[in-house]
Amino acid sequence: MKDRIEFTQALSILLINMIFMGERPIVDYVKRHDATQKMLFDQGLSKCDGVNKVSRHQRGMAADIYFVDGSRLVDPKMGHEYWHKRWEDMGGQPMIEWDCGHYEG
């Protein structure tokens, strides 16, 4: 995906498809400030330090998608692999095994 507009359009289509298929997605961390990225790196929650290795979140080209049942987080009904395959078909990056909620353009 070449820019934030294209990423936003693809993400919107993916979310609509998720909802249509009975999933209950929530979106988190689409755009991160440098300080937030550094904090997540320091906590061991990201492999990008925000300076030497910039996260796609800092550029607004990644989003974290989680799924809920009531008030608890659950795996998607269709499976993480299913949704990442759909994302790849739309031009997105492949699933990161240790961060399956991460969708990157």
GROMACS elastic network, one bead per residue, 0.5 to 0.9 nm:
[ bonds ]
;  ai    aj funct       b0    kb
    1     4     6  0.80544   500
    1     5     6  0.89930   500
    1     6     6  0.60791   500
    1     7     6  0.60690   500
    1    10     6  0.88285   500
    1    61     6  0.85197   500
    1    90     6  0.89286   500
    1    91     6  0.62538   500
    1    92     6  0.68593   500
    1   105     6  0.53769   500
    2     5     6  0.83756   500
    2     6     6  0.66081   500
    2     7     6  0.77058   500
    2   105     6  0.81385   500
    3     6     6  0.54981   500
    3     7     6  0.62479   500
    3     8     6  0.86700   500
    3    60     6  0.88247   500
    3    61     6  0.74495   500
    3   105     6  0.84462   500
    4     8     6  0.58856   500
    4     9     6  0.84730   500
    4    59     6  0.80621   500
    4    60     6  0.62884   500
    4    61     6  0.59460   500
    4   105     6  0.85556   500
    5     8     6  0.51140   500
    5     9     6  0.61988   500
    5    10     6  0.86523   500
    6     9     6  0.51859   500
    6    10     6  0.62100   500
    6    11     6  0.85431   500
    6   105     6  0.85743   500
    7    10     6  0.52305   500
    7    11     6  0.60258   500
    7    12     6  0.85154   500
    7    60     6  0.84594   500
    7    61     6  0.62510   500
    7    62     6  0.80246   500
    7    92     6  0.83374   500
    7   104     6  0.83942   500
    7   105     6  0.57732   500
    8    11     6  0.50942   500
    8    12     6  0.60420   500
    8    13     6  0.86326   500
    8    60     6  0.89457   500
    8    61     6  0.81744   500
    9    12     6  0.51532   500
    9    13     6  0.63166   500
    9    14     6  0.86908   500
   10    13     6  0.51502   500
   10    14     6  0.61734   500
   10    15     6  0.86597   500
   10    87     6  0.80897   500
   10    90     6  0.67358   500
   10    91     6  0.83364   500
   10    92     6  0.83685   500
   10   105     6  0.86041   500
   11    14     6  0.50259   500
   11    15     6  0.61471   500
   11    16     6  0.86140   500
   11    63     6  0.83211   500
   11    87     6  0.82608   500
   11   103     6  0.84526   500
   11   105     6  0.87391   500
   12    15     6  0.51563   500
   12    16     6  0.61962   500
   12    17     6  0.86241   500
   13    16     6  0.51419   500
   13    17     6  0.62079   500
   13    18     6  0.86356   500
   14    17     6  0.51139   500
   14    18     6  0.61841   500
   14    19     6  0.87206   500
   14    83     6  0.81485   500
   14    86     6  0.76527   500
   14    87     6  0.69710   500
   14    90     6  0.85659   500
   15    19     6  0.62101   500
   15    20     6  0.85079   500
   15    23     6  0.89579   500
   15    25     6  0.70770   500
   15    26     6  0.88553   500
   15    65     6  0.89143   500
   16    19     6  0.51537   500
   16    20     6  0.60403   500
   16    21     6  0.85873   500
   17    21     6  0.61238   500
   17    22     6  0.87533   500
   17    23     6  0.86530   500
   18    21     6  0.51822   500
   18    22     6  0.65412   500
   18    23     6  0.51917   500
   18    24     6  0.72965   500
   18    25     6  0.70514   500
   18    78     6  0.89329   500
   18    83     6  0.79564   500
   19    22     6  0.51793   500
   19    24     6  0.60742   500
   19    25     6  0.71556   500
   20    23     6  0.73074   500
   21    77     6  0.88300   500
   21    78     6  0.83153   500
   22    77     6  0.78704   500
   23    67     6  0.70644   500
   23    68     6  0.82206   500
   23    76     6  0.64390   500
   23    77     6  0.65084   500
   23    78     6  0.79960   500
   24    66     6  0.83170   500
   24    67     6  0.54153   500
   24    68     6  0.56585   500
   24    69     6  0.72284   500
   24    76     6  0.80059   500
   25    65     6  0.62705   500
   25    66     6  0.55529   500
   25    68     6  0.65115   500
   25    76     6  0.82136   500
   26    64     6  0.83536   500
   26    65     6  0.56632   500
   26    66     6  0.52759   500
   26    67     6  0.59799   500
   26    68     6  0.73325   500
   27    30     6  0.75097   500
   27    63     6  0.67954   500
   27    64     6  0.58276   500
   27    66     6  0.64833   500
   27    67     6  0.87958   500
   28    31     6  0.88969   500
   28    63     6  0.63294   500
   28    64     6  0.50479   500
   28    65     6  0.62022   500
   28    66     6  0.76551   500
   29    32     6  0.64316   500
   29    57     6  0.70759   500
   29    62     6  0.79136   500
   29    63     6  0.56615   500
   29    64     6  0.58080   500
   29    65     6  0.86555   500
   30    57     6  0.58019   500
   30    58     6  0.82743   500
   30    59     6  0.89842   500
   30    60     6  0.58682   500
   30    61     6  0.73315   500
   30    62     6  0.57098   500
   30    64     6  0.67330   500
   31    56     6  0.84466   500
   31    58     6  0.55566   500
   31    59     6  0.67502   500
   31    61     6  0.76672   500
   31    62     6  0.74770   500
   31    63     6  0.76295   500
   32    35     6  0.81268   500
   32    36     6  0.61448   500
   32    37     6  0.63293   500
   32    55     6  0.85120   500
   32    56     6  0.88659   500
   32    57     6  0.54470   500
   32    59     6  0.77912   500
   32    60     6  0.73885   500
   33    36     6  0.53249   500
   33    37     6  0.63809   500
   33    38     6  0.87925   500
   33    50     6  0.87183   500
   33    57     6  0.84414   500
   33    58     6  0.60406   500
   34    37     6  0.51044   500
   34    38     6  0.62275   500
   34    39     6  0.86762   500
   34    49     6  0.86441   500
   34    50     6  0.56485   500
   34    51     6  0.76921   500
   34    54     6  0.85805   500
   34    58     6  0.66776   500
   35    38     6  0.50881   500
   35    39     6  0.61838   500
   35    40     6  0.87180   500
   35    50     6  0.77851   500
   36    39     6  0.50466   500
   36    40     6  0.62681   500
   36    41     6  0.85961   500
   36    50     6  0.85345   500
   37    40     6  0.52016   500
   37    41     6  0.61811   500
   37    42     6  0.86271   500
   37    46     6  0.77055   500
   37    48     6  0.73137   500
   37    49     6  0.64022   500
   37    50     6  0.53702   500
   37    51     6  0.89365   500
   37    54     6  0.84312   500
   37    55     6  0.74805   500
   37    57     6  0.83211   500
   37    58     6  0.74949   500
   38    41     6  0.50026   500
   38    42     6  0.60798   500
   38    43     6  0.85883   500
   38    46     6  0.86285   500
   38    48     6  0.77971   500
   38    49     6  0.51546   500
   38    50     6  0.55397   500
   38    51     6  0.79957   500
   39    42     6  0.50540   500
   39    43     6  0.62130   500
   39    44     6  0.87060   500
   39    45     6  0.86580   500
   39    46     6  0.89976   500
   39    49     6  0.83400   500
   40    43     6  0.50594   500
   40    44     6  0.62994   500
   40    45     6  0.50784   500
   40    46     6  0.56482   500
   40    47     6  0.86498   500
   40    48     6  0.85208   500
   40    49     6  0.80346   500
   41    44     6  0.50927   500
   41    45     6  0.56347   500
   41    47     6  0.60574   500
   41    48     6  0.61137   500
   41    49     6  0.52443   500
   41    50     6  0.78641   500
   42    45     6  0.75541   500
   42    46     6  0.80698   500
   42    49     6  0.77116   500
   43    46     6  0.77948   500
   44    47     6  0.72521   500
   46    49     6  0.74026   500
   46    55     6  0.86323   500
   47    53     6  0.80516   500
   47    55     6  0.85097   500
   48    51     6  0.78888   500
   48    52     6  0.77207   500
   48    54     6  0.57728   500
   48    55     6  0.55862   500
   49    52     6  0.63554   500
   49    53     6  0.55928   500
   49    54     6  0.65765   500
   49    55     6  0.77475   500
   50    53     6  0.55834   500
   50    55     6  0.60666   500
   50    58     6  0.75802   500
   51    54     6  0.56325   500
   51    55     6  0.88338   500
   54    57     6  0.83019   500
   54    58     6  0.68279   500
   54    59     6  0.83279   500
   55    58     6  0.53785   500
   55    59     6  0.71718   500
   55    61     6  0.87505   500
   55    62     6  0.83363   500
   56    59     6  0.51439   500
   56    60     6  0.63139   500
   56    61     6  0.50804   500
   56    62     6  0.54107   500
   56    63     6  0.87260   500
   56   104     6  0.69782   500
   56   105     6  0.79971   500
   57    61     6  0.56043   500
   57    63     6  0.67497   500
   57   104     6  0.82216   500
   58    61     6  0.75594   500
   58    62     6  0.82629   500
   59    62     6  0.78408   500
   60    63     6  0.78561   500
   61   103     6  0.86585   500
   61   104     6  0.60701   500
   61   105     6  0.53917   500
   62   102     6  0.70469   500
   62   103     6  0.55624   500
   62   105     6  0.59809   500
   63   101     6  0.81924   500
   63   102     6  0.59530   500
   63   103     6  0.53195   500
   63   104     6  0.64970   500
   63   105     6  0.87587   500
   64    99     6  0.89124   500
   64   100     6  0.86557   500
   64   101     6  0.51761   500
   64   103     6  0.59809   500
   64   104     6  0.85549   500
   65   100     6  0.87138   500
   65   101     6  0.50304   500
   65   102     6  0.64191   500
   65   103     6  0.71683   500
   66    73     6  0.68750   500
   66    74     6  0.76998   500
   66    75     6  0.79076   500
   66    76     6  0.80544   500
   66   101     6  0.58651   500
   66   102     6  0.87903   500
   67    72     6  0.83853   500
   67    73     6  0.56478   500
   67    74     6  0.55223   500
   67    75     6  0.62600   500
   67    76     6  0.58467   500
   67    77     6  0.88877   500
   67   101     6  0.88365   500
   68    71     6  0.64019   500
   68    72     6  0.54901   500
   68    74     6  0.54268   500
   68    75     6  0.79809   500
   68    76     6  0.82026   500
   69    72     6  0.55157   500
   69    73     6  0.64006   500
   69    74     6  0.63915   500
   70    73     6  0.82689   500
   74    77     6  0.85591   500
   75    78     6  0.84204   500
   75    79     6  0.65590   500
   75    80     6  0.71874   500
   76    80     6  0.62637   500
   76    83     6  0.84947   500
   77    80     6  0.85146   500
   78    81     6  0.81173   500
   78    82     6  0.60251   500
   78    83     6  0.72634   500
   79    82     6  0.53915   500
   79    83     6  0.67635   500
   79    84     6  0.88784   500
   80    83     6  0.53794   500
   80    84     6  0.61654   500
   80    85     6  0.85715   500
   80    95     6  0.83178   500
   80   100     6  0.64169   500
   80   101     6  0.76451   500
   81    84     6  0.51360   500
   81    85     6  0.60376   500
   81    86     6  0.86485   500
   81    95     6  0.74412   500
   81   100     6  0.82457   500
   82    85     6  0.52225   500
   82    86     6  0.64364   500
   82    87     6  0.87556   500
   83    86     6  0.50439   500
   83    87     6  0.61713   500
   83    88     6  0.86521   500
   84    88     6  0.60767   500
   84    89     6  0.84974   500
   84    92     6  0.82339   500
   84    93     6  0.82294   500
   84    94     6  0.64868   500
   84    95     6  0.57786   500
   84   100     6  0.82858   500
   84   103     6  0.75867   500
   85    88     6  0.50525   500
   85    89     6  0.61937   500
   85    90     6  0.87106   500
   85    92     6  0.89460   500
   85    94     6  0.74719   500
   85    95     6  0.81626   500
   86    89     6  0.50396   500
   86    90     6  0.64723   500
   86    91     6  0.89971   500
   86    92     6  0.86367   500
   87    90     6  0.50994   500
   87    91     6  0.65868   500
   87    92     6  0.51651   500
   87    93     6  0.73308   500
   87    94     6  0.78014   500
   87    95     6  0.89150   500
   87   103     6  0.76389   500
   87   104     6  0.87944   500
   87   105     6  0.88046   500
   88    91     6  0.50336   500
   88    93     6  0.57206   500
   88    94     6  0.59866   500
   88    95     6  0.85307   500
   89    92     6  0.71083   500
   91   105     6  0.71545   500
   92   103     6  0.73104   500
   92   104     6  0.59650   500
   93    96     6  0.87622   500
   93   103     6  0.71583   500
   93   104     6  0.54992   500
   93   105     6  0.58630   500
   94   103     6  0.81347   500
   94   104     6  0.79989   500
   95    98     6  0.87022   500
   95    99     6  0.75382   500
   95   100     6  0.59405   500
   95   101     6  0.82889   500
   95   102     6  0.72314   500
   95   103     6  0.72232   500
   95   104     6  0.84946   500
   96    99     6  0.52300   500
   96   100     6  0.57153   500
   96   101     6  0.84850   500
   96   102     6  0.71983   500
   96   103     6  0.86827   500
   97   100     6  0.57199   500
   98   101     6  0.89952   500
   99   102     6  0.56935   500
  100   103     6  0.79463   500
